[in-house]
Amino acid sequence: MFLSTYEKQLDAKRRLVVPQDYRSRENGTEASVFCFPSIEADCLEAGGQALFDLYQRVIDDLPFGDALRSSLEWMVYGEQKPLAFDTAGRIVLPELLCEEFALTDQVVLVGLKDRFQIWNRERWLERRAEQRQTARAGLSQLAALRRAAIVKVGEA
């Protein structure tokens, strides 16, 4: 599982040390990761065989020729870059993707259970604030729904 958030240095050759706990046999990342532009955010998404298998199941469940299937195939298969670890546990991020997502010297890796994202630090700070606000509002809504359900059961 990919957990926690790490700030890392991207060197001049675009090499990035992937945290040791992100490199495991269980998630299929003991030797390499694959990455592609995230579908949901302005960052890179990365993972191992477990993530690839998850996307493959989602894509295979859609009918051939379906617009969503085609888009997912394009993004996951067509944009995918397999990246092998060197002996120091580093990957080399593709230049084009670094340019697209403004990944320069300081980057942030965010663990999201079955995948991790690689962010430009400033964009990550903005996204973090957005996600925190969304989570707060969502928890408040869930609490209100739960209270309403308890009251409704009590009235019955």
N, C-alpha and C positions, 0 to 999 in steps of 0.2 A: 504494500500500500504506500502511496505517496502522501506523506503528511508534512505539515509545517511549511514555513516560509524561510527562504535563505536569500541573503544579499550576496552576490558573487561578482568578482571582477572578470570582465571579458578582456583578454589580452589583445595585443595588436594583430595577432594572427587569427583572431575570432575564436580562440580556444576558451572553453568554459569547463571548469571542474564541476562535475555532477556529484552531489552529496553521496557519500558511501551508502546511506540507507535507501537511496533511490536506485541503487544498482544491485538487484537481487534476482535470484532464479525464480522466485514466486511470481513476480510480475513480468518476467521475461526480459529483464534488462541487465542480465549479468555481463553481457558482452557488447551490447549496443542499444540504442534507442532509435525510434523514428520520430521525425517531427514534421509538422506542416502548419500552415497558417490556421490559427484557431477559427472555428466557425462562429463562435459566440462572442469573441472579443478581439481587440487589436493587439494580439500577441502571438507567440508561437505556442503550439500545443505539442507535447511530447509524451511518449510512453513506450511500452514494450509489447510483447506478443499478446498479453491479456487485453490491452487497449485495442490492438489491431483486430483481435478476434471479436471484441464487442462491436466495433464498427462494422465488421464484416457481417455479423448476424443481423444488425439493423438494416444494412444495405440489401442483403439477400432476402429479407422479408418483404421488400418492396417489389412490385412487378417491374419486369424489364421494360424500359422505355418511359417509366414514370419520371416526371420532372424532378421530384425530390431525389429519387434514386440516382439520376444522372448528375445532379448537383453534388450529392454526397460522394459519388464515385470520383468526380472531378477533384473535389477538395481532399478527400482522404487518400485515394490511390494516385491520382495525377500530380498532386502537390507534395506527396510524401518524399522525405529525404531520409534514407537510412544513415545513421551516424554511429560509427564504431568508437569505442573507448580506446584511448591510448593507455600506456602502462601507468600513467598518473591519474587515470579516471576522467580524462578530459575528452570532450567532443569538439569538433570544429564546426561552428555554425556557418551555413552557406551565406556568402556575401550578399546575395540578392535579398534573402530574408532578413538579414541584419539591417540592410538599408530600408526595406519596407516597414519594419517595426521600430526603427531608430534605436537599435541595440548597439550601444557603443561601449563605454567602459564599465559602467555599473549597471548590472541587471538584477532582477529579482525572480527567483524560482518559487512558484506557489504549488504546493502539493494538493491535489484534488482527488484523493483516493485512488482512482484507476488511471490517472494521468497527472502530468504537471504542466504548468504554463511558464513561459519565459517572457518576462516583461521588461520594457524600458522602465526605469525606476520612477520617473515622473508620471508616466501613464498609469503605473501600478498604484501610486498614491491616490490618483483620481479615482481609479476603479475600486480601490479598497474603500474609499469614502462612500461611493455609490452603493457598493455591496452591503456595507454596514447599515446604511439608511434603509435599504430594501429589506434586510433581515429584521431590523427593528420594527418596521411597519408590518411585515409579515407575522412576526411573533405577536404583535398587538392584535392583529386580525384573528389569528388562531385562538388567542386567549378569549377574545370576545365571543367567537363561535362556540368555544367550549363552555363558557359561562351560560350562553343562551341554551345550549343543549342540556346542561344540568338543570336549569330552571324549568325547561320544557318537560324533562323526565320527572321532576318534582311535582309538577302540576298534574301529571297523568295519574 
